[in-house]
């Protein structure tokens, strides 16, 4: 982030510029906060060539004509020139004028109520080389973006004023394409009819109309042309969310219990935030505020609720907030679900794919609770609170009574006590019951695989100390059987060393080798299963959710052999349904990936070879079309990848015997 700050400041320091710069980022990602706290203060403190720089910030949100921008610039400028105002701000450590105060100052000036009797300093008023203009929320203006950029270009090209534009280009692109859509569709349909194209069946009607609209009303290209003239550099604002989220938590420092819980579960907050598929920190802040209320009420009325339930409530509060407030769903998706049993019934329903609402709930659950197993994961009182802003005590108490009466949720399981507490704190009267309960859990395969390895270290220690009657061979047999059963439901453990280091005894068993060997075998199987699920989820985005596919593929699949876990025929079916442009992008990504992570993705080469064969068989003898040409080029790039592995003598592409 500091590199980005310095790059922007380098633009300000430059002696001569005839271009503006753009800071591009998603809504709610903290761009304005970044400007106010990282950029503006540094610019206002800069002195170059004997001149003190001054920033003039304007939000274009809701601006309906260019004259309003001129008024805002004038008001900002005259306020900054007011000597009394400056003295007050300096004396009180005020770096910016609050919006409320601006309104008062503007009205005071309008009615001639001003304490500053000095005449306008025209030298300062006409000075441009010490001003920095910042235009925020470009995509939220109610004026044609092309007109606004032309207006801003006057300051940049003629006055050479340093100018920074903050916007969300993705939303800007959507706005350019969707404005006056009904009118555009009517005109495009009329033109197609006059040209005799409506009755032709060479391509779908929707595609014809879309192409005609893009041809006739190509605002996007017009935007690109003026942007190329005006914007010298575009900086992508991609904040380090881990750091920012930790900063958000500071606001809860006055609540010791809450901040301790949030700090301990920062990974859950970050993970749920990432799974939302947005970068909207505003919604996250609102969600954590809502959870503060939830946490307070639960601790006050049900202080013995388990940590796992609170973790699940945290996930659910953040998840439901993003789903509702990010505009992903209409609020009625969850309205008719009254309790956890109804929620689970939807998940297991055999009709799940026949109902859009059921399909959405299943996707919601798979997304936010992926790798987080819990029996109770729908809380009506939280959903109702987020949706209506009313905390209903009746629903709250009904939910919590069910939670506490659900097996395993009212108290901490025995094996959790052993793993999270010092074992010597368990009383002699309880110890036998704790051991017996854990043995039953092991026999039923109810304990996570990695936890079984940790538990074996304890049980082996207890056996050698004479605290339990099981001998080591019997224990080993019991635990291996339990591991085999647990692997059906367990999750892959990535950082094994870190997990095993949590064992709170010093005398770790010497007979762990066989247990560890079996654990690593099963953990590898879990890894394959995890990648298979990931592959299914990511490739399912083709061809309808390509942006999500690209994002997840770039972040999660570049250095893992994801094609190993996906049937080549299904991959081909999805790729062949994608647009020609997407086919080109996918193949380019595969080539770049093979060049960069050659060894890491070696295990998938067998499926890559099969995919190439399927494409070749499909395109053979087909009439030439753009799609066929694209698929053939796709096959050629796959051949390049395969040849790369042959050249390096990798075993992944050796012919099977």
C-alpha positions in Angstrom: 0.0 0.0 0.0 2.9 2.3 0.7 4.1 1.8 -2.8 0.7 3.0 -4.1 0.9 6.1 -1.9 4.4 7.0 -3.1 3.4 6.5 -6.8 0.5 9.0 -6.3 2.8 11.4 -4.5 5.3 11.2 -7.4 2.6 12.4 -9.7 2.0 15.4 -7.4 5.8 16.1 -7.2 6.2 16.1 -10.9 7.1 19.6 -12.3 4.7 19.4 -15.2 1.8 17.2 -16.0 -1.0 17.4 -18.6 -2.9 14.4 -17.4 -5.0 13.2 -14.4 -4.6 10.0 -12.5 -7.4 7.6 -11.5 -7.8 5.4 -8.3 -10.0 2.5 -9.2 -11.6 0.2 -6.7 -14.8 -1.5 -5.7 -17.6 0.1 -3.7 -17.1 0.1 0.0 -13.4 -1.0 -0.3 -12.2 2.1 1.5 -11.0 4.3 -1.4 -12.3 7.5 0.2 -10.8 6.5 3.6 -7.6 5.9 1.8 -7.7 9.3 0.2 -8.5 11.1 3.5 -6.1 9.2 5.7 -3.2 8.2 3.5 -3.1 10.7 0.6 -4.7 14.0 1.5 -2.8 14.6 4.7 0.5 14.0 3.0 -0.3 16.3 0.0 -1.5 19.1 2.4 1.8 18.9 4.2 3.9 19.0 1.1 6.0 22.0 0.2 7.6 22.1 -3.2 9.4 25.1 -4.8 8.4 27.2 -1.9 4.6 26.5 -2.3 2.3 24.8 0.2 0.0 22.4 -1.6 -3.8 22.5 -1.0 -6.3 19.7 -1.8 -9.8 20.4 -2.9 -12.1 17.4 -2.6 -15.5 17.0 -4.2 -17.8 14.0 -4.2 -19.8 13.8 -7.5 -22.5 11.7 -5.8 -25.9 12.9 -7.0 -24.5 15.8 -9.1 -27.1 16.5 -11.8 -25.4 19.1 -13.9 -21.9 20.6 -14.5 -22.8 23.9 -12.9 -23.1 22.1 -9.5 -19.5 21.0 -9.8 -18.4 24.6 -10.5 -20.3 25.7 -7.4 -18.7 23.1 -5.2 -15.2 24.0 -6.4 -15.9 27.7 -5.8 -17.3 27.0 -2.3 -14.4 24.7 -1.4 -11.8 27.2 -2.7 -13.3 30.3 -0.9 -13.5 28.4 2.3 -9.9 27.3 2.1 -8.9 30.9 1.5 -10.6 32.2 4.6 -7.9 33.2 7.0 -10.0 33.1 10.1 -11.2 29.6 9.2 -7.6 28.5 8.6 -6.4 29.8 11.9 -9.3 28.0 13.8 -8.5 24.7 12.0 -4.8 25.0 12.8 -5.4 25.8 16.4 -7.8 22.9 16.9 -5.8 20.3 14.8 -8.6 20.1 12.3 -7.4 19.0 8.9 -10.7 18.9 7.0 -13.9 20.8 7.1 -16.9 18.7 8.2 -19.7 18.6 5.7 -22.1 20.0 8.3 -19.8 22.9 8.9 -19.4 23.6 5.1 -23.2 24.0 4.9 -23.2 26.5 7.7 -20.3 28.5 6.2 -21.8 28.5 2.7 -25.1 29.8 4.1 -23.3 32.4 6.2 -21.4 33.6 3.1 -24.7 33.7 1.2 -26.3 36.0 3.7 -23.2 38.1 4.2 -22.5 36.9 7.7 -18.7 36.6 7.6 -16.0 37.4 10.1 -13.4 37.6 7.4 -13.5 41.2 6.1 -10.4 40.9 4.0 -10.9 41.2 0.2 -10.4 38.2 -2.0 -6.7 37.5 -2.6 -6.8 37.2 -6.4 -3.2 36.0 -6.6 -4.1 33.1 -4.4 -7.5 32.7 -6.2 -5.8 32.5 -9.6 -3.0 30.2 -8.5 -3.3 26.7 -9.9 0.1 25.1 -9.5 -0.4 24.6 -5.7 -3.9 23.0 -6.0 -4.8 19.4 -6.2 -8.3 18.5 -7.3 -9.9 15.2 -6.2 -13.2 14.1 -7.8 -14.7 11.1 -6.0 -17.7 8.9 -6.9 -17.5 9.5 -10.6 -19.8 6.5 -11.3 -22.5 7.9 -8.9 -23.0 11.2 -10.7 -26.3 11.9 -12.5 -24.5 13.6 -15.3 -23.2 11.9 -18.4 -19.7 10.6 -17.5 -18.3 11.7 -20.9 -19.4 15.3 -20.1 -17.9 15.2 -16.6 -14.5 13.9 -18.0 -14.6 16.6 -20.7 -15.2 19.2 -17.9 -12.4 17.9 -15.8 -10.1 17.9 -18.8 -10.3 21.7 -18.9 -8.4 21.9 -15.6 -5.9 19.2 -16.6 -5.1 20.1 -20.1 -5.3 24.0 -20.0 -4.5 24.8 -16.3 -2.2 21.8 -15.7 -3.8 21.3 -12.2 -2.9 18.0 -10.5 -6.2 16.0 -10.6 -7.1 12.7 -9.0 -10.3 10.9 -10.0 -11.7 8.2 -7.6 -14.2 5.7 -9.0 -15.4 2.1 -9.5 -14.8 1.4 -13.2 -16.7 -1.9 -13.1 -19.9 0.0 -12.0 -19.1 2.7 -14.5 -19.0 0.2 -17.3 -22.3 -1.2 -16.2 -23.8 2.2 -16.0 -22.6 3.2 -19.5 -24.1 0.0 -21.0 -27.5 0.1 -19.1 -28.5 3.7 -19.4 -31.7 4.3 -21.4 -31.8 0.6 -22.2 -35.4 0.5 -23.2 -35.0 3.3 -25.7 -31.8 1.7 -27.1 -33.6 -1.7 -27.4 -36.5 -0.1 -29.3 -34.2 1.7 -31.7 -32.0 -1.4 -32.2 -35.1 -3.5 -32.9 -36.5 -0.9 -35.4 -33.2 -0.8 -37.3 -32.9 -4.7 -37.4 -36.4 -4.8 -38.8 -35.6 -2.2 -41.5 -32.5 -4.2 -42.4 -34.5 -7.4 -42.7 -32.6 -9.1 -39.9 -35.4 -9.8 -37.5 -36.7 -12.9 -39.3 -33.3 -14.5 -39.9 -32.4 -17.4 -37.5 -28.6 -17.3 -37.9 -28.2 -16.2 -34.2 -30.5 -15.6 -31.2 -32.6 -12.4 -31.3 -31.3 -11.3 -27.9 -27.7 -11.5 -29.2 -28.7 -9.5 -32.4 -30.2 -6.7 -30.4 -27.3 -6.6 -28.0 -24.8 -6.4 -30.8 -26.8 -3.7 -32.6 -27.0 -1.6 -29.3 -23.3 -1.9 -28.8 -22.6 -0.9 -32.5 -25.0 2.2 -32.4 -24.6 3.4 -28.9 -21.0 2.6 -28.1 -20.6 4.8 -25.0 -18.0 2.5 -23.6 -15.6 3.1 -26.5 -16.2 6.8 -26.2 -15.4 6.6 -22.5 -12.2 4.7 -23.3 -11.2 7.4 -25.9 -11.6 10.3 -23.6 -10.0 8.4 -20.7 -7.0 7.6 -22.9 -6.6 11.4 -23.5 -7.3 12.5 -19.9 -6.0 9.7 -17.6 -2.2 9.2 -17.6 -2.2 6.4 -15.0 -4.8 4.2 -13.4 -4.0 2.8 -9.9 -5.9 -0.2 -8.8 -6.8 0.1 -5.1 -6.8 -3.4 -3.7 -6.4 -2.9 0.1 -4.8 -5.5 2.4 -8.1 -6.6 3.9 -6.5 -8.5 6.8 -4.8 -5.3 8.0 -7.9 -3.2 7.5 -10.2 -5.7 9.2 -7.9 -5.7 12.2 -8.2 -2.0 12.2 -12.0 -2.2 12.2 -11.9 -4.3 15.3 -10.3 -1.6 17.3 -13.7 0.1 17.7 -14.7 -2.8 20.1 -11.7 -2.4 22.4 -14.0 -1.0 25.1 -15.8 -4.3 25.3 -13.2 -6.8 26.6 -15.2 -10.0 26.1 -16.3 -9.1 22.6 -12.9 -7.9 21.4 -11.3 -11.0 22.8 -13.8 -13.2 20.9 -13.4 -11.2 17.7 -9.6 -11.3 17.9 -9.6 -15.1 18.4 -11.9 -15.5 15.4 -10.3 -13.0 13.0 -9.7 -15.8 10.5 -13.4 -16.6 10.5 -14.2 -12.9 9.9 -11.7 -12.7 7.0 -12.8 -16.0 5.5 -16.5 -15.1 5.6 -15.7 -11.7 4.2 -13.8 -13.2 1.3 -16.6 -15.8 0.6 -19.1 -12.9 0.2 -17.4 -12.2 -3.1 -17.4 -8.5 -2.5 -14.8 -6.0 -1.2 -17.4 -3.9 0.6 -16.0 -3.0 4.0 -19.0 -0.8 4.9 -21.3 -3.9 5.0 -18.7 -5.7 7.1 -18.7 -2.8 9.6 -22.5 -2.9 9.8 -22.4 -6.7 10.2 -19.9 -6.5 13.1 -22.1 -3.9 14.7 -25.0 -6.2 14.5 -23.0 -9.0 15.9 -22.1 -6.8 18.8 -25.8 -6.7 19.7 -26.1 -10.5 19.2 -23.0 -11.2 21.3 -24.2 -9.0 24.1 -27.7 -10.6 24.3 -26.4 -14.1 24.2 -23.8 -13.6 26.9 -26.3 -11.7 29.0 -29.1 -14.3 28.8 -27.3 -17.6 28.0 -23.7 -17.3 29.4 -23.0 -21.0 29.1 -23.5 -21.3 25.3 -20.6 -22.9 23.6 -17.9 -21.1 21.7 -18.8 -23.1 18.6 -22.3 -21.6 18.6 -21.0 -18.1 18.9 -18.6 -18.7 16.0 -21.5 -19.9 13.9 -23.5 -16.9 14.8 -20.6 -14.7 13.8 -20.4 -16.4 10.4 -24.2 -16.2 9.9 -24.4 -12.5 10.9 -21.7 -11.5 8.4 -23.0 -13.9 5.7 -26.7 -12.8 5.9 -25.6 -9.1 6.0 -23.7 -9.4 2.7 -26.3 -11.5 1.0 -29.1 -8.9 1.8 -27.2 -5.6 1.8 -24.9 -6.2 -1.2 -28.0 -6.6 -3.4 -27.3 -10.3 -4.2 -30.8 -11.4 -3.2 -34.2 -10.0 -2.5 -35.0 -9.9 1.3 -37.7 -12.6 1.0 -35.3 -15.5 0.4 -35.1 -16.3 4.1 -38.4 -14.9 5.2 -40.3 -18.2 5.2 -37.6 -20.2 6.9 -38.6 -20.1 10.6 -36.0 -22.3 12.3 -32.9 -24.4 11.8 -34.9 -27.6 11.1 -36.6 -26.0 8.1 -33.3 -24.7 6.9 -31.8 -28.2 7.0 -34.9 -29.7 5.4 -34.3 -27.4 2.4 -30.7 -28.5 2.2 -31.5 -32.2 2.1 -34.6 -31.9 -0.1 -34.6 -34.1 -3.2 -36.4 -31.3 -5.0 -33.6 -28.8 -4.4 -32.8 -28.1 -8.1 -36.4 -27.6 -9.0 -36.9 -24.5 -6.8 -34.9 -21.4 -7.2 -35.1 -20.5 -3.5 -34.0 -24.0 -2.4 -31.1 -23.8 -4.9 -30.1 -20.5 -3.5 -30.2 -21.7 0.1 -28.0 -24.7 -0.8 -25.5 -22.4 -2.5 -25.5 -20.1 0.5 -24.8 -23.0 2.8 -22.1 -24.5 0.6 -20.4 -21.2 0.3 -20.3 -19.8 3.8 -20.1 -23.0 5.8 -17.6 -24.7 3.6 -15.1 -26.4 5.8 -17.0 -25.4 8.9 -19.1 -28.2 10.3 -21.9 -27.4 12.7 -25.2 -28.8 13.5 -27.1 -25.5 14.1 -26.3 -22.8 11.5 -29.5 -20.9 10.9 -30.6 -18.3 13.4 -34.0 -16.7 12.7 -33.5 -14.0 15.3 -30.3 -12.8 13.5 -31.9 -13.0 10.0 -34.9 -11.0 11.3 -32.7 -8.4 13.0 -30.5 -7.9 9.9 -33.5 -7.7 7.6 -35.9 -5.6 9.7 -33.5 -3.9 12.2 -35.8 -5.2 15.0 -34.3 -7.5 17.7 -37.2 -9.8 18.5 -36.8 -11.2 22.0 -39.4 -13.9 21.5 -37.7 -15.3 18.4 -34.3 -14.9 20.2 -35.4 -17.0 23.2 -37.1 -19.6 21.1 -33.9 -20.0 19.0 -31.6 -20.2 22.0 -33.7 -22.8 23.8 -33.5 -25.0 20.8 -29.8 -24.4 20.5 -29.1 -25.3 24.1 -31.3 -28.4 23.8 -29.6 -29.6 20.7 -27.2 -32.5 21.5 -23.6 -31.4 21.8 -24.3 -27.7 21.8 -25.2 -27.0 25.4 -21.8 -28.0 26.8 -18.3 -28.5 25.5 -17.7 -32.1 24.3 -15.3 -34.1 26.4 -12.6 -34.3 23.7 -12.7 -30.5 23.3 -12.1 -30.1 27.0 -9.1 -32.4 26.8 -7.7 -30.5 23.8 -8.4 -27.0 25.0 -7.9 -27.3 28.8 -4.9 -28.6 30.8 -5.9 -32.2 31.5 -4.9 -32.0 35.2 -7.7 -29.5 35.7 -10.2 -32.3 35.1 -11.3 -33.6 38.5 -10.7 -37.2 39.4 -14.5 -37.8 39.6 -14.9 -36.5 36.1 -11.9 -38.1 34.5 -13.3 -41.5 33.9 -16.5 -40.1 32.3 -14.5 -37.8 30.1 -12.3 -40.8 28.9 -15.4 -43.0 28.2 -17.2 -40.3 26.3 -14.1 -39.7 24.1 -13.8 -43.5 23.5 -17.4 -43.5 22.3 -16.8 -40.5 20.0 -13.8 -42.3 18.5 -15.7 -45.5 17.8 -18.4 -43.5 16.1 -16.0 -41.5 14.0 -17.3 -38.2 15.4 -13.9 -36.5 16.0 -11.8 -34.6 13.4 -8.9 -36.6 12.0 -6.2 -34.2 13.2 -7.8 -34.1 16.6 -7.6 -37.9 16.8 -3.8 -37.6 16.3 -3.6 -35.1 19.1 -5.8 -37.2 21.4 -3.7 -40.3 20.8 -0.7 -38.4 22.2 -2.8 -37.8 25.4 -4.1 -41.4 25.6 -0.7 -42.9 25.1 0.6 -40.7 27.9 -2.3 -41.6 30.1 -1.7 -45.3 29.4 2.0 -45.1 30.3 1.2 -43.3 33.5 -1.4 -45.8 34.5 -4.3 -43.3 34.3 -6.3 -45.5 31.9 -6.5 -49.3 31.6 -6.0 -49.5 27.8 -2.6 -50.8 26.7 -0.8 -49.2 23.7 -1.6 -51.9 21.1 -5.3 -51.7 21.9 -5.2 -47.9 21.8 -3.5 -47.9 18.5 -6.0 -50.3 17.0 -8.9 -48.2 18.4 -7.5 -44.9 17.1 -6.7 -46.2 13.6 -10.3 -47.6 13.3 -11.6 -44.2 14.5 -9.4 -42.4 12.0 -10.7 -44.5 9.2 -14.3 -43.6 10.2 -13.6 -40.0 10.9 -12.0 -39.4 7.5 -15.5 -39.7 5.9 -16.5 -36.4 7.5 -13.2 -34.7 8.4 -11.6 -31.7 6.7 -8.1 -31.5 5.2 -5.5 -30.2 7.6 -3.1 -27.9 5.8 -0.7 -26.9 8.6 -0.2 -30.2 10.4 2.9 -29.1 12.4 1.0 -26.1 13.8 -1.9 -28.3 14.8 0.2 -31.0 16.5 2.2 -28.4 18.3 -0.9 -27.6 20.3 -0.7 -30.9 22.3 -0.3 -29.7 25.9 2.0 -32.5 27.2 5.7 -32.6 27.0 6.2 -36.4 26.9 4.8 -37.1 23.4 4.5 -40.8 22.7 7.3 -42.5 20.9 4.9 -45.0 19.3 3.3 -42.2 17.1 4.8 -43.3 13.8 2.1 -45.7 12.8 -0.6 -43.2 13.8 1.1 -40.4 11.9 1.6 -42.5 8.9 -2.1 -43.4 8.7 -3.0 -39.8 9.3 -0.9 -38.5 6.4 -2.4 -41.1 4.1 -5.9 -40.1 5.1 -5.1 -36.4 5.1 -3.9 -36.7 1.5 -7.2 -38.3 0.6 -9.0 -35.4 2.2 -6.9 -33.0 0.2 -8.0 -34.7 -3.0 -11.6 -34.5 -1.9 -11.2 -30.8 -1.0 -9.7 -30.0 -4.3 -12.4 -32.0 -6.1 -15.1 -30.0 -4.3 -13.2 -26.8 -5.1 -12.9 -27.8 -8.8 -16.6 -28.6 -9.0 -17.5 -25.3 -7.5 -15.1 -23.2 -9.6 -15.7 -24.9 -12.9 -19.5 -24.6 -12.3 -19.0 -20.8 -12.9 -18.4 -21.5 -16.6 -20.0 -20.1 -18.7 -22.6 -18.1 -16.7 -20.3 -16.6 -13.9 -17.1 -15.9 -15.7 -16.0 -13.0 -13.5 -16.2 -15.2 -10.5 -14.4 -18.0 -12.3 -11.5 -15.8 -13.3 -11.3 -14.3 -9.8 -11.3 -17.7 -8.0 -9.1 -19.4 -10.6 -6.4 -16.7 -10.3 -6.5 -16.7 -6.5 -7.0 -20.4 -5.8 -5.9 -22.5 -8.7 -2.8 -21.2 -10.2 -0.4 -23.4 -8.3 -2.6 -26.5 -7.7 -3.4 -29.2 -10.2 -7.1 -28.4 -10.3 -7.8 -30.1 -13.7 -6.8 -33.4 -12.0 -10.0 -33.3 -10.1 -12.4 -32.5 -12.9 -13.7 -34.8 -15.7 -12.3 -33.5 -19.0 -15.6 -34.1 -20.8 -17.4 -31.9 -18.4 -14.7 -29.2 -18.7 -15.0 -29.3 -22.4 -18.8 -29.0 -22.3 -18.5 -25.9 -20.1 -15.7 -24.3 -22.2 -17.5 -24.9 -25.5 -20.5 -23.1 -24.1 -18.4 -20.0 -23.2 -18.1 -17.0 -25.4 -15.2 -16.8 -27.9 -13.6 -14.1 -25.8 -13.7 -16.2 -22.7 -12.2 -19.2 -24.5 -9.3 -17.0 -25.5 -8.8 -15.7 -21.9 -9.0 -19.2 -20.4 -6.3 -20.7 -22.8 -4.0 -17.7 -22.1 -4.4 -18.3 -18.4 -3.5 -22.0 -18.8 -0.4 -21.2 -20.8 0.8 -18.5 -18.3 0.0 -20.9 -15.4 2.0 -23.7 -17.0 5.0 -21.5 -17.5 5.0 -20.2 -14.0 4.0 -23.3 -12.0 5.3 -26.0 -14.2 6.1 -28.5 -11.5 3.2 -27.8 -9.2 0.5 -28.6 -11.7 2.2 -31.7 -13.1 -0.4 -34.2 -11.7 -3.1 -32.8 -14.0 -1.3 -33.3 -17.3 -3.1 -36.6 -18.0 -6.4 -34.8 -18.0 -5.0 -31.9 -20.0 -4.0 -34.4 -22.7 -7.5 -36.0 -22.6 -9.1 -32.5 -22.9 -7.0 -31.8 -26.0 -8.1 -35.1 -27.5 -11.8 -34.3 -26.8 -11.4 -30.8 -28.4 -9.7 -32.3 -31.5 -12.4 -34.9 -32.0 -15.1 -32.2 -31.7 -13.6 -29.8 -34.1 -12.6 -32.4 -36.7 -14.7 -32.0 -39.8 -16.7 -29.1 -38.3 -17.6 -26.2 -40.6 -15.3 -23.3 -39.9 -16.7 -20.7 -37.5 -15.1 -18.3 -35.1 -15.8 -20.7 -32.2 -14.3 -23.7 -34.0 -11.2 -21.6 -34.8 -10.9 -20.6 -31.1 -11.2 -24.2 -30.0 -8.6 -25.3 -32.4 -6.2 -22.6 -31.1 -7.1 -23.7 -27.6 -6.0 -27.2 -28.6 -2.8 -25.8 -30.0 -2.0 -24.1 -26.7 -2.7 -27.4 -24.8 -0.2 -29.0 -27.2 2.3 -26.4 -26.2 1.7 -27.2 -22.5 2.1 -30.9 -23.1 5.2 -30.5 -25.1 6.6 -28.5 -22.3 6.3 -31.4 -20.0 7.8 -33.8 -22.5 10.8 -31.6 -22.9 11.3 -31.6 -19.1 10.7 -35.4 -19.0 8.0 -35.1 -16.4 6.4 -38.3 -15.4 2.9 -36.8 -15.6 2.7 -37.2 -19.4 4.4 -40.6 -19.8 2.2 -42.9 -21.8 0.4 -45.5 -19.7 1.5 -49.1 -20.2 
